Amino acid sequence: MSASDKTQGSFAALLDESFGEKGIKEGTVVKGIVMRLEKDMVVIDVGLKSEGHVPLKEFSIAGAAPEVKAGDQVDVFLERMEDRNGEASLSREKAKREESWAVLEKLYEKAERVVGVIFGRVKGGFTVDLSGAVAFLPGSQVDIRPVRDIAPLMGTPQPFQILKMDRARGNIVVSRRAVLEESRAEARSELVANLKEGQVLQGVVKNITDYGAFVDLGGVDGLLHVTDIAWKRVNHPSEVLQIGQQVTVQVIRFNADTQRISLGMKQLESDPWEGVQERYPVGMRLKGRVTNITDYGAFVELEPGIEGLVHVSEMSWTKKNVHPGKLVASSQEVEVAVLDVDLSKRRISLGLKQCVDNPWEAFATGHKVGDKLSGEIRNITEFGLFVGLSGDIDGMVHMSDLSWDKPGEEAITAYQKGQMVEVKILDIDVEKERVSLGVKQLTSDPFEGVEVSFKKGDIVTCTVSAIAEGGIEVALGEHADRFTGFIKRADLARDRGEQRPDRFAVGEKVDAKITNIDKASHKITLSIKAREIEEEKQAMAEYGSSDSGASLGDILGAAIKRAQKKSEDK
C-alpha cells in the first residue's frame, strides 16, 4: 500500500468515526437547524461539512401554506452526505413519511382510526395525506351513499380506517365509509334504544318511491308515507321531496320487534280539519281548484289540506253516465256547494249542479201532466225512447206507452234516433229527475167503454184469429177490430180430451164466457169450459124439477140441441 493510499484510508476512517459519533448515517432521519430561506428553498444544517437544500413546498401540509422559519429545528431524511454539488442531500417529505409509516403501522395493527386530509383526485378515487404518508381512498369508500360533490370534504381533517398497508411498495388504502358505518351502528343502537312515538327527529331523504320516502335518521331508516307528508293532496312524494334533502319528522309508530318506524311531516303542522264544520256549513257556496279526477267524481281543494269530493251524480242536472273528465279539467277553478261534512271520516261532499238552476224544477213550473209536446229522439234503449225536452233534459217514453194495439217490442222498431215525435206528459217527478211521456196517449184508449159492451160473466160469440200451442186467440163479436181475447188450452172444453187447440180453425166461430177483463194490460180472458159448465147448470135448473120423467141424458141432450140451434140462428 502506498503512502497516499494510507493517508486516504486514515482520513476516511477519521470521517466515519466523526460521523459515527454524531449518529449520522445515510438513509436515516436526522435533526437539523433551519439556517435561512432562499426563494423556494429551505437551507438546513444537519452537522455535516456542508448544508443541504430542501424545497419549501415539502414543509407544507396538504391544503395549507408552509410554516417554517430560520432557527426552527426540523427532522429531515439524509439521502446522501454529499451530492454532486458537494451538499448534503436532504428530504423533508421522506422524513415525514418515515415517521408516519412507523406510527401508521402501529395503528393498523391495533385497527385504530387515523386522521387524514383528502387533497387530490386520482383515477378511481382520491389521495389522502396521513401526516406525510400518502394514502389512496377508493371512490366507493368515501361515504355510505354516493357523494355527488366531494369538494366540502377536501382539505378538512377527518378520521379514516386503514384497510391495507404495503411498506415495500409504499401503498396505503384507507376508508372513510368504514368509520361512518361504525359510527352509524353506534348511533343506531343509541337511537333505537331511546326511540319513542311522538319524538321529533332530523333526517335525510334516502330514497323516494311511489308510496312514500325513506328517511335516514342516523343509522336507521323510517318510512314517510305519502299520506303523511302534508295535509294537502300529494300525488307523488317527488312533488315535495328530493333525495338528500334534510327534513324534520315525527315518529308516528315504532315497532320494537320488527324495528319498523313510521314517520310523519304533516303531524308537525296544525290540523286544517279543526273547525272545518264551522268554516264550511252545509249549503255554503265557494270556489275551489280541481286537484284530481276519478271515474266516480272530482276532488276539489278548498284550502291547503282540505279537499272535498264532487260525486259524478252531483256534477250535472242533465248529463248522466258521463265521465267526470268531460265535465271538469284538472286545476280548473270551479264553484261548488257544500252538501255534507263528516268530520269523523274527514270527508266533505260537494256539488257542482247545485250552483246552477235546476232545469227539472223549471220544467215542472212551465208544464203540467197532459201537456202535448214535440221533441227529438236522443236515444233508443231496450225499454223505450228518450226524447229531448226544454232545459236540455230528457223525457222517457216507455215501450208500453208507444201503441195501444202493438206490443212494445214491435212498436219501437218504427222509431229512429234523431226523429221528431209528438208526446204527451204522463208524469213529472222533480225529486227523481224524471219526466214520463207517452205516444199512444195522444189517441183515445180503445178499451174505453169496454165495460159498456162487455162485462165479466158475459157469454159472447168470438171468431178464432190465431191458434197457438197454449190456446187460441179470438176476436170478440162485432168489436173484432178493437178487442181480442185469449182462451187458454185448459179452457177450450170441459172434457180434457177435447182441450186441443188444433181442433179449431182460423175463422171458426165459438161461444165463450168472459172470465176476466184487465184494462191495464188490455187483455180479455175467455173460457169455453166455463160456458159449458154454466149451460149445464141452467139445463139442470130448468129440467131438474120437471115430472116428465126425463133422464139426465135427455136433459143434457135437449140443452145441447138448444145451444146448437141458438148458434145456428146467429
C-alpha positions as MATLAB code, in Angstrom:
seq = 'MSASDKTQGSFAALLDESFGEKGIKEGTVVKGIVMRLEKDMVVIDVGLKSEGHVPLKEFSIAGAAPEVKAGDQVDVFLERMEDRNGEASLSREKAKREESWAVLEKLYEKAERVVGVIFGRVKGGFTVDLSGAVAFLPGSQVDIRPVRDIAPLMGTPQPFQILKMDRARGNIVVSRRAVLEESRAEARSELVANLKEGQVLQGVVKNITDYGAFVDLGGVDGLLHVTDIAWKRVNHPSEVLQIGQQVTVQVIRFNADTQRISLGMKQLESDPWEGVQERYPVGMRLKGRVTNITDYGAFVELEPGIEGLVHVSEMSWTKKNVHPGKLVASSQEVEVAVLDVDLSKRRISLGLKQCVDNPWEAFATGHKVGDKLSGEIRNITEFGLFVGLSGDIDGMVHMSDLSWDKPGEEAITAYQKGQMVEVKILDIDVEKERVSLGVKQLTSDPFEGVEVSFKKGDIVTCTVSAIAEGGIEVALGEHADRFTGFIKRADLARDRGEQRPDRFAVGEKVDAKITNIDKASHKITLSIKAREIEEEKQAMAEYGSSDSGASLGDILGAAIKRAQKKSEDK';
ca = [
       0.000    0.000    0.000;
       1.367    3.392   -0.997;
       1.768    6.323    1.362;
      -1.034    8.219   -0.396;
      -3.424    5.288   -0.065;
      -2.633    5.035    3.643;
      -3.309    8.742    4.055;
      -6.703    8.499    2.253;
      -7.719    5.467    4.287;
      -6.856    7.185    7.521;
      -8.936   10.241    6.509;
     -11.963    8.101    5.649;
     -11.666    6.305    8.937;
     -11.491    9.567   10.818;
     -14.517   10.885    8.869;
     -16.547    7.763    9.577;
     -15.575    7.980   13.212;
     -16.613   11.634   13.326;
     -19.993   10.895   11.725;
     -20.467    7.844   13.834;
     -20.091    9.839   16.967;
     -22.816   12.167   15.818;
     -25.046    9.235   14.833;
     -25.440   10.478   11.298;
     -25.976    7.769    8.692;
     -27.296    7.869    5.171;
     -30.860    6.564    4.799;
     -31.933    7.741    8.246;
     -33.902   10.616    9.711;
     -31.675   13.262   11.313;
     -32.286   16.564   13.052;
     -31.272   19.840   11.507;
     -31.470   23.611   12.050;
     -33.103   25.939    9.517;
     -30.416   28.450    8.597;
     -32.345   30.596    6.152;
     -34.968   30.655    3.367;
     -33.798   31.246   -0.176;
     -36.719   31.850   -2.564;
     -38.425   28.433   -2.730;
     -35.748   26.530   -0.862;
     -35.009   25.997    2.839;
     -31.281   25.819    3.834;
     -30.720   23.294    6.656;
     -27.611   22.428    8.678;
     -27.539   18.827    9.913;
     -23.964   18.972   11.324;
     -22.163   17.920    8.197;
     -19.383   19.871    6.500;
     -21.973   21.305    4.083;
     -25.580   22.408    4.364;
     -28.470   20.948    2.428;
     -31.315   22.488    0.440;
     -34.922   21.280    0.772;
     -37.836   22.610   -1.388;
     -40.089   24.899    0.629;
     -43.218   23.063   -0.554;
     -42.114   19.967    1.369;
     -42.842   21.821    4.591;
     -46.474   22.486    3.689;
     -49.412   20.493    4.961;
     -51.900   19.439    2.299;
     -54.242   22.316    1.630;
     -52.252   24.817    3.769;
     -49.323   27.252    3.311;
     -45.858   26.122    4.551;
     -44.883   27.279    8.033;
     -41.090   27.323    8.564;
     -38.539   29.989    9.605;
     -34.868   30.405   10.436;
     -33.869   28.768   13.733;
     -36.551   26.030   13.566;
     -35.369   22.528   14.382;
     -36.702   20.058   11.843;
     -36.417   16.362   11.029;
     -35.127   15.530    7.546;
     -34.189   12.355    5.757;
     -30.474   12.102    4.830;
     -30.336   10.572    1.394;
     -26.640   11.263    0.777;
     -23.959   13.064    2.767;
     -22.726   14.782   -0.373;
     -24.319   15.105   -3.752;
     -22.516   16.079   -6.921;
     -22.621   19.706   -5.776;
     -20.899   18.817   -2.526;
     -24.063   19.498   -0.500;
     -25.997   17.207    1.817;
     -28.975   15.624    0.016;
     -31.978   16.071    2.344;
     -35.758   15.431    2.123;
     -38.439   16.675    4.448;
     -41.181   14.587    2.766;
     -39.281   11.332    3.224;
     -38.676   12.205    6.837;
     -42.364   12.787    7.408;
     -43.196    9.624    5.508;
     -40.822    7.543    7.626;
     -42.276    8.970   10.797;
     -45.843    8.486    9.587;
     -45.299    4.908    8.433;
     -43.984    3.946   11.848;
     -46.985    5.463   13.566;
     -49.482    4.147   10.990;
     -48.184    0.595   11.207;
     -48.825    0.583   14.954;
     -52.346    1.980   14.456;
     -53.016   -0.517   11.657;
     -52.001   -3.416   13.913;
     -54.397   -2.161   16.594;
     -57.177   -1.462   13.988;
     -57.389    2.088   15.259;
     -58.565    5.083   13.240;
     -56.173    7.598   11.708;
     -56.655   11.250   10.835;
     -56.007   12.454    7.323;
     -56.799   15.127    4.764;
     -58.217   14.497    1.270;
     -56.103   16.668   -1.014;
     -56.286   15.290   -4.536;
     -58.258   13.301   -7.104;
     -56.858   10.290   -8.963;
     -58.318    7.605  -11.176;
     -60.808    5.551   -9.169;
     -60.633    7.655   -6.033;
     -58.729   10.295   -4.075;
     -55.390   10.904   -2.321;
     -55.202   11.401    1.430;
     -52.355   12.932    3.438;
     -51.807   10.914    6.616;
     -49.298   13.259    8.329;
     -46.829   12.875    5.483;
     -47.759    9.442    4.172;
     -49.947    9.480    1.072;
     -52.841    7.001    1.059;
     -55.410    6.015   -1.581;
     -59.127    6.478   -0.860;
     -61.301    4.466   -3.330;
     -64.415    6.279   -4.565;
     -66.651    3.570   -3.059;
     -65.119    4.162    0.375;
     -65.826    7.893    0.605;
     -69.314    7.628    2.121;
     -72.151    5.215    2.850;
     -74.131    6.741   -0.007;
     -72.753    8.009   -3.323;
     -71.413   11.547   -2.948;
     -72.148   13.928   -5.822;
     -69.793   16.695   -4.686;
     -66.674   15.850   -2.646;
     -65.442   19.451   -2.540;
     -66.801   20.072    1.011;
     -64.768   17.080    2.268;
     -61.414   18.132    0.795;
     -58.877   19.973    2.958;
     -60.636   19.043    6.176;
     -59.020   16.662    8.703;
     -61.256   13.654    9.285;
     -60.978   10.065   10.553;
     -60.167    7.098    8.294;
     -59.755    3.367    8.744;
     -56.662    1.710    7.207;
     -57.749   -1.219    5.048;
     -54.360   -2.236    3.673;
     -50.633   -1.344    4.098;
     -47.657   -2.445    1.969;
     -44.450   -0.652    3.040;
     -42.331   -2.327    0.383;
     -44.493   -0.863   -2.350;
     -45.403    2.230   -0.385;
     -49.153    1.546   -0.699;
     -51.787    2.511    1.865;
     -55.534    2.083    1.275;
     -57.971    3.844    3.624;
     -61.748    4.044    4.063;
     -63.929    6.846    5.333;
     -67.042    4.718    4.832;
     -65.896    2.123    7.405;
     -65.655    4.864   10.034;
     -69.098    6.182    9.146;
     -70.650    2.707    9.252;
     -69.147    2.053   12.656;
     -70.393    5.389   13.927;
     -73.729    4.711   12.256;
     -74.064    1.373   14.051;
     -73.325    3.039   17.372;
     -75.774    5.827   16.648;
     -78.389    3.291   15.507;
     -78.187    1.337   18.735;
     -78.459    4.502   20.769;
     -81.289    5.870   18.616;
     -83.359    2.664   18.702;
     -82.871    2.350   22.452;
     -84.270    5.831   23.039;
     -86.847    5.898   20.226;
     -90.479    6.553   21.161;
     -93.668    7.595   19.411;
     -94.158   11.348   19.146;
     -90.425   12.031   19.086;
     -89.277   14.726   16.652;
     -86.075   13.946   14.721;
     -83.910   15.288   11.933;
     -83.301   13.063    8.940;
     -82.150   12.936    5.345;
     -84.292   11.649    2.464;
     -82.544    8.453    1.357;
     -84.913    7.085   -1.280;
     -88.238    8.006   -2.917;
     -90.908    5.548   -4.079;
     -94.472    5.850   -5.375;
     -95.873    5.263   -1.883;
     -93.511    7.410    0.170;
     -89.921    8.236    1.093;
     -87.315    6.501    3.234;
     -85.617    8.844    5.672;
     -82.215    8.156    7.240;
     -82.448    9.108   10.904;
     -78.752    8.466   11.518;
     -78.151    4.738   11.338;
     -81.779    3.670   10.997;
     -84.357    4.287    8.256;
     -88.002    5.241    8.713;
     -90.845    5.302    6.166;
     -92.561    8.601    5.483;
     -95.787    7.572    3.756;
     -97.104    9.823    1.003;
    -100.287   10.486    3.002;
     -98.222   11.741    5.955;
     -96.066   14.213    4.041;
     -98.592   17.064    4.022;
    -102.237   17.731    4.826;
    -102.852   18.659    1.207;
    -103.042   16.032   -1.550;
     -99.622   14.787   -2.674;
     -99.883   12.603   -5.781;
     -96.199   11.606   -5.679;
     -93.556   12.214   -2.974;
     -91.180   13.707   -5.568;
     -93.531   16.694   -5.812;
     -92.314   17.972   -2.427;
     -89.198   15.927   -1.575;
     -85.853   15.143   -3.167;
     -83.057   12.707   -2.327;
     -80.516   14.215    0.043;
     -82.969   16.760    1.437;
     -82.860   17.287    5.203;
     -86.289   17.041    6.824;
     -87.836   17.290   10.264;
     -90.117   14.348   11.035;
     -92.136   12.917   13.882;
     -92.241    9.252   14.896;
     -95.849    8.145   14.385;
     -95.430    4.437   15.096;
     -92.488    2.308   16.221;
     -92.447   -1.492   16.372;
     -89.528   -2.556   18.567;
     -89.780   -6.192   17.397;
     -89.609   -5.506   13.645;
     -87.737   -2.196   14.085;
     -90.178   -0.578   11.645;
     -90.513    3.149   12.048;
     -93.390    5.155   10.550;
     -92.737    8.871   10.200;
     -94.843   11.937    9.515;
     -94.244   15.527    8.488;
     -97.781   16.873    8.442;
     -98.192   15.960   12.121;
     -95.804   18.805   12.947;
     -98.265   21.290   11.438;
    -101.686   22.292   12.721;
    -104.557   20.121   11.525;
    -106.586   22.096    8.950;
    -109.647   19.923    9.707;
    -110.064   21.542   13.114;
    -113.160   23.758   12.970;
    -113.949   22.684    9.406;
    -117.691   22.343   10.143;
    -117.847   25.968   11.230;
    -115.843   27.156    8.220;
    -117.839   25.145    5.702;
    -121.524   24.932    6.733;
    -123.904   22.889    4.587;
    -125.327   24.986    1.763;
    -122.308   27.294    1.560;
    -121.096   28.174   -1.937;
    -117.416   28.789   -2.616;
    -114.734   28.387   -5.246;
    -112.064   25.700   -5.292;
    -109.476   24.094   -7.554;
    -109.838   20.630   -9.115;
    -106.885   18.530   -7.879;
    -107.787   15.021   -9.029;
    -110.309   13.393  -11.362;
    -111.501    9.795  -10.954;
    -114.176    7.598  -12.521;
    -116.534    8.382   -9.653;
    -116.031   12.141   -9.365;
    -113.582   15.000   -8.892;
    -111.673   16.220   -5.823;
    -111.708   19.975   -5.225;
    -109.247   21.743   -2.916;
    -110.989   24.333   -0.752;
    -107.830   25.339    1.130;
    -104.395   23.732    1.648;
    -105.052   20.365    3.274;
    -108.838   20.441    2.800;
    -110.400   18.682   -0.172;
    -113.971   17.738   -0.935;
    -115.425   15.246   -3.389;
    -117.914   16.151   -6.094;
    -119.529   12.817   -6.866;
    -120.347   12.255  -10.532;
    -124.057   12.273   -9.642;
    -123.689   15.830   -8.279;
    -121.886   17.278  -11.288;
    -124.744   17.927  -13.730;
    -128.536   18.016  -13.644;
    -128.849   16.539  -17.114;
    -125.611   14.812  -18.179;
    -125.780   11.335  -16.712;
    -123.343    8.453  -17.218;
    -120.633   10.875  -18.383;
    -117.029   10.608  -17.186;
    -116.140   13.487  -14.809;
    -113.153   14.321  -17.020;
    -115.571   15.523  -19.698;
    -117.240   17.945  -17.289;
    -114.233   19.436  -15.450;
    -110.472   19.691  -16.012;
    -107.540   19.301  -13.644;
    -106.501   22.600  -11.967;
    -109.760   24.223  -13.127;
    -111.364   26.663  -10.705;
    -114.991   25.745  -10.070;
    -117.844   26.931   -7.887;
    -119.206   24.279   -5.565;
    -121.824   23.950   -2.840;
    -121.215   22.136    0.462;
    -123.632   19.193    0.707;
    -122.296   17.357    3.775;
    -119.376   17.443    6.224;
    -118.297   14.231    8.011;
    -115.570   15.230   10.457;
    -115.013   11.680   11.748;
    -114.225   10.408    8.246;
    -112.641   13.713    7.156;
    -114.958   13.929    4.169;
    -116.690   16.864    2.587;
    -119.331   16.187   -0.062;
    -119.631   18.921   -2.665;
    -121.949   19.623   -5.559;
    -121.460   21.417   -8.864;
    -125.005   21.261  -10.164;
    -126.377   22.913   -7.016;
    -124.696   26.163   -8.109;
    -126.890   26.455  -11.222;
    -130.682   26.466  -11.694;
    -132.387   23.071  -11.602;
    -133.858   22.505  -15.102;
    -136.224   19.866  -13.716;
    -137.822   22.411  -11.403;
    -138.033   24.887  -14.278;
    -139.732   22.274  -16.457;
    -142.218   21.398  -13.723;
    -143.052   25.073  -13.315;
    -143.741   25.580  -17.021;
    -145.504   22.304  -17.804;
    -148.151   20.012  -16.371;
    -149.362   16.465  -16.805;
    -151.445   16.163  -20.004;
    -149.465   18.775  -21.987;
    -148.585   17.794  -25.525;
    -145.025   18.430  -26.744;
    -142.732   17.549  -29.603;
    -139.077   16.602  -29.298;
    -136.184   14.811  -30.916;
    -135.450   11.188  -30.113;
    -131.999   11.360  -28.496;
    -131.612    7.702  -27.662;
    -133.370    4.358  -28.128;
    -132.908    1.668  -25.499;
    -134.348   -1.784  -24.907;
    -137.047   -0.312  -22.681;
    -138.094    2.838  -24.527;
    -137.283    6.170  -26.149;
    -135.535    9.211  -24.664;
    -136.920   12.446  -26.060;
    -135.199   15.822  -25.730;
    -137.219   18.494  -23.921;
    -136.640   22.120  -22.940;
    -133.866   22.871  -20.453;
    -131.643   20.180  -22.003;
    -133.492   17.447  -20.128;
    -134.766   14.140  -21.478;
    -138.162   12.561  -21.010;
    -138.756    8.844  -21.450;
    -141.448    7.060  -23.443;
    -141.663    3.531  -22.088;
    -142.164    0.949  -24.807;
    -145.537    0.044  -23.264;
    -146.705    3.618  -23.972;
    -145.945    3.581  -27.708;
    -149.055    1.814  -29.082;
    -152.475    0.625  -27.952;
    -152.632   -2.338  -30.283;
    -148.998   -3.393  -30.873;
    -146.574   -4.978  -28.402;
    -143.837   -2.575  -27.278;
    -141.052   -4.651  -28.905;
    -142.820   -4.331  -32.246;
    -143.905   -0.704  -31.878;
    -140.394    0.581  -31.006;
    -138.965   -0.641  -34.332;
    -140.863    2.165  -36.090;
    -138.701    4.867  -34.471;
    -135.185    6.149  -35.215;
    -132.664    8.283  -33.369;
    -132.977   11.947  -34.398;
    -136.614   11.563  -35.385;
    -139.089   14.215  -34.199;
    -142.070   12.809  -32.297;
    -145.139   14.182  -30.578;
    -145.623   13.096  -26.981;
    -147.907   13.660  -24.039;
    -146.689   14.292  -20.476;
    -147.804   11.456  -18.201;
    -145.857   12.320  -15.032;
    -143.292   14.842  -13.706;
    -141.082   13.786  -10.763;
    -138.622   16.569   -9.894;
    -137.052   14.688   -6.990;
    -136.229   11.671   -9.131;
    -135.359   13.917  -12.088;
    -137.771   12.063  -14.346;
    -140.438   13.006  -16.881;
    -142.648   10.192  -18.168;
    -144.048   10.606  -21.672;
    -146.469    8.710  -23.874;
    -147.209    8.434  -27.570;
    -150.291    6.212  -27.562;
    -151.952    8.579  -25.099;
    -152.273   11.081  -27.952;
    -155.214    8.924  -29.175;
    -158.188    7.558  -27.253;
    -157.893    4.257  -25.447;
    -159.813    1.573  -27.401;
    -160.636   -0.062  -24.073;
    -162.653    2.949  -23.043;
    -166.282    1.834  -22.908;
    -165.336   -1.813  -22.781;
    -167.411   -2.299  -19.647;
    -170.427   -0.956  -21.504;
    -170.022   -3.513  -24.310;
    -168.762   -6.387  -22.159;
    -168.610   -7.378  -18.591;
    -167.189  -10.270  -16.707;
    -169.500  -13.321  -16.965;
    -170.916  -12.438  -20.408;
    -171.108  -15.199  -22.999;
    -170.016  -13.821  -26.361;
    -169.560  -15.173  -29.832;
    -165.925  -14.996  -30.961;
    -164.030  -15.621  -34.157;
    -160.792  -17.641  -33.959;
    -157.990  -15.362  -35.222;
    -154.897  -17.404  -34.285;
    -154.029  -20.838  -32.948;
    -151.156  -21.373  -30.517;
    -149.839  -24.294  -28.505;
    -151.157  -22.802  -25.272;
    -154.634  -21.916  -26.600;
    -156.434  -19.849  -29.220;
    -156.666  -16.103  -29.831;
    -160.122  -14.789  -30.674;
    -161.769  -11.577  -31.868;
    -164.850  -10.569  -29.934;
    -168.049  -10.399  -31.972;
    -168.876   -7.075  -33.586;
    -165.875   -5.471  -31.828;
    -163.381   -7.744  -33.564;
    -161.425   -4.742  -34.857;
    -160.971   -3.362  -31.336;
    -160.966   -6.209  -28.850;
    -159.205   -9.533  -28.843;
    -159.165  -12.211  -26.206;
    -157.453  -15.459  -25.434;
    -158.783  -18.856  -24.434;
    -156.237  -20.997  -22.647;
    -155.796  -24.651  -23.563;
    -157.366  -25.826  -20.273;
    -160.445  -23.681  -21.024;
    -161.078  -24.996  -24.550;
    -163.504  -27.722  -23.330;
    -164.878  -29.370  -20.228;
    -163.704  -32.739  -21.487;
    -159.934  -32.969  -21.173;
    -159.702  -34.973  -24.362;
    -161.184  -32.026  -26.259;
    -158.738  -29.454  -24.853;
    -156.745  -29.356  -28.113;
    -156.111  -26.061  -29.950;
    -155.669  -27.886  -33.248;
    -159.344  -28.921  -33.314;
    -160.190  -25.288  -34.062;
    -159.677  -23.434  -37.342;
    -158.982  -19.757  -38.034;
    -162.267  -18.050  -38.858;
    -164.324  -20.548  -36.906;
    -166.922  -19.047  -34.543;
    -167.113  -20.181  -30.924;
    -169.119  -19.146  -27.875;
    -167.122  -18.442  -24.713;
    -167.624  -16.889  -21.327;
    -165.617  -13.769  -20.300;
    -163.709  -14.712  -17.139;
    -161.560  -11.586  -16.718;
    -161.067   -8.090  -18.153;
    -157.692   -6.409  -17.415;
    -157.905   -2.795  -18.547;
    -154.322   -2.052  -17.579;
    -152.873   -4.705  -19.883;
    -155.770   -4.575  -22.371;
    -156.327   -8.320  -22.059;
    -159.635  -10.216  -22.093;
    -159.626  -13.823  -20.918;
    -162.408  -16.215  -22.002;
    -163.377  -19.847  -21.375;
    -165.419  -22.330  -23.420;
    -165.221  -24.722  -20.492;
    -166.868  -22.190  -18.178;
    -169.633  -21.634  -20.741;
    -170.326  -25.361  -20.963;
    -170.469  -25.706  -17.188;
    -172.868  -22.754  -16.928;
    -175.175  -24.160  -19.637;
    -175.197  -27.498  -17.831;
    -176.247  -25.800  -14.621;
    -179.028  -23.923  -16.448;
    -180.281  -27.157  -18.032;
    -180.340  -28.884  -14.681;
    -182.185  -25.993  -13.145;
    -184.726  -25.870  -15.996;
    -185.472  -29.556  -16.283;
    -184.439  -30.892  -12.890;
    -187.803  -30.071  -11.193;
    -189.946  -31.457  -14.094;
    -192.214  -34.501  -13.551;
    -191.824  -35.614  -17.162;
    -189.579  -38.460  -16.070;
    -186.784  -37.338  -18.369;
    -183.357  -38.773  -17.625;
    -180.175  -36.767  -17.067;
    -179.053  -37.699  -20.580;
    -182.297  -36.381  -22.044;
    -181.906  -33.132  -20.152;
    -178.304  -32.628  -21.330;
    -179.204  -33.645  -24.894;
    -182.023  -31.124  -25.008;
    -179.737  -28.404  -23.643;
    -177.085  -29.138  -26.237;
    -179.578  -29.066  -29.114;
    -180.937  -25.786  -27.908;
    -177.448  -24.300  -27.726;
    -176.641  -25.535  -31.238;
    -179.900  -24.056  -32.624;
    -179.094  -20.768  -30.938;
    -175.616  -20.755  -32.511;
    -177.036  -21.527  -35.978;
    -179.580  -18.720  -35.686;
    -176.755  -16.299  -35.043;
];
